[in-house]
Amino acid sequence: MNSLQTNIIYNEDCIAGMRKISDGSIDLVITDPPFAIDFSPKRSNYNRIAGRVLTGYNEISANRYYDFSLQWMKQVYRVLKDSGSMFVFSGWNNLKDILNTLDILGFITVNHIIWKYQFGVVTKRKFVTSHYHCLYVCKNDAKRKFFPYVRFKKNERKTNGGSFHYEDKEDVWFIKREYWSGDQKTPTKLPAEIIKKILQYTSEENDAILDPFLGSGQVVVVCKQMHRRYIGFEIVKEYYEFAKERLENGKYRIKSNETAFSEIGQPVLFDR
Ligand SMILES: C[S@@+](CC[C@H](N)C(=O)[O-])C[C@H]1O[C@@H](n2cnc3c(N)ncnc32)[C@H](O)[C@@H]1O
């Protein structure tokens, strides 16, 4: 089978799209699948000017989530090289389905990372969710790539004597979400910093990186900046076009035409 070309993104269902990628041709997958929490990008829990938030988010129902996860991850397992790995983000709501699917397909868990972001939805009767899970998994633990001193040298010390590389490699990551006030956006996106960190530790220039669920295209935009080859899928046309425009014009953020409203107060995140 001829593999799909890299450095292209596709407006199609990722399960159908990945079937066209050759076995063992991808170095790394970084992805943030839909949440299965009946998420609607314009609901009031998303305290932003709805007009700037692109519509159409393709949600999966909770009762289909396990089966859906099995289908897309099966393709990921097939297209990954033996030395390949995957970082899959998940809220806590459907984490069990993601963990069970990874196990059933034979992925080996390398780390269970917690991404702590700055603030979540204010709650009255429960604790505020302000973290996200990121499962770092691979096919073959002996063959996977990991570059431990790529961001900080082995002997680089802080003024208090602490080790920079140790702290950077702890499995709780404090990384701020990005707020694109006044610009066009999709309802949810990964911060560039988190993608950059993953790419630096686990890939090299020219590696082939796949994101089956592009959304705004953050993963592929950062891959392009960091000289990785990329390939990705997004089922919603409007999001796909937004990601494509960002890639083609080399624009990280795109100004919105929406001028009638101003951003309301502090951004409040939805509860994933
Ligand atoms: C959580 S978002 C990804 C956000 C992305 N990481 C970013 O930084 O912008 C999940 C995306 O997957 C898309 N999606 C859902 N089902 C899909 C499918 N079967 N194939 C391709 N894309 C799909 C949704 O429309 C949504 O844009």
The ligand as a MOL file (V3000), in Angstrom:
LIG
                    3D

  0  0  0     0  0            999 V3000
M  V30 BEGIN CTAB
M  V30 COUNTS 27 29 0 0 0
M  V30 BEGIN ATOM
M  V30 1 C -10.1120 17.8030 21.6050 0
M  V30 2 S -10.1570 18.3200 19.9600 0 CHG=1
M  V30 3 C -8.4800 18.4330 19.4730 0
M  V30 4 C -7.8610 19.7490 19.8290 0
M  V30 5 C -6.4520 19.8880 19.3170 0
M  V30 6 N -5.5340 19.0700 20.0660 0
M  V30 7 C -5.9870 21.3480 19.3670 0
M  V30 8 O -4.9530 21.6300 20.0410 0
M  V30 9 O -6.6290 22.2030 18.7610 0 CHG=-1
M  V30 10 C -10.7190 16.8880 19.1040 0
M  V30 11 C -10.9910 17.1170 17.6320 0
M  V30 12 O -11.2590 15.8570 16.9950 0
M  V30 13 C -12.2220 16.0730 15.9690 0
M  V30 14 N -12.7810 14.7510 15.6260 0
M  V30 15 C -13.7500 14.0590 16.2830 0
M  V30 16 N -13.9650 12.8650 15.6920 0
M  V30 17 C -13.0900 12.7830 14.6430 0
M  V30 18 C -12.7990 11.7710 13.6890 0
M  V30 19 N -13.4840 10.6090 13.6600 0
M  V30 20 N -11.8200 11.9980 12.7810 0
M  V30 21 C -11.1420 13.1740 12.7810 0
M  V30 22 N -11.3840 14.1830 13.6600 0
M  V30 23 C -12.3370 13.9820 14.5930 0
M  V30 24 C -13.1740 17.0760 16.6040 0
M  V30 25 O -13.9460 17.7430 15.6310 0
M  V30 26 C -12.1930 18.0120 17.3410 0
M  V30 27 O -11.8020 19.0740 16.5260 0
M  V30 END ATOM
M  V30 BEGIN BOND
M  V30 1 1 1 2
M  V30 2 1 2 3
M  V30 3 1 2 10
M  V30 4 1 3 4
M  V30 5 1 4 5
M  V30 6 1 5 6
M  V30 7 1 5 7
M  V30 8 2 7 8
M  V30 9 1 7 9
M  V30 10 1 10 11
M  V30 11 1 11 12
M  V30 12 1 11 26
M  V30 13 1 12 13
M  V30 14 1 13 14
M  V30 15 1 13 24
M  V30 16 1 14 15
M  V30 17 1 14 23
M  V30 18 2 15 16
M  V30 19 1 16 17
M  V30 20 1 17 18
M  V30 21 2 17 23
M  V30 22 1 18 19
M  V30 23 2 18 20
M  V30 24 1 20 21
M  V30 25 2 21 22
M  V30 26 1 22 23
M  V30 27 1 24 25
M  V30 28 1 24 26
M  V30 29 1 26 27
M  V30 END BOND
M  V30 END CTAB
M  END
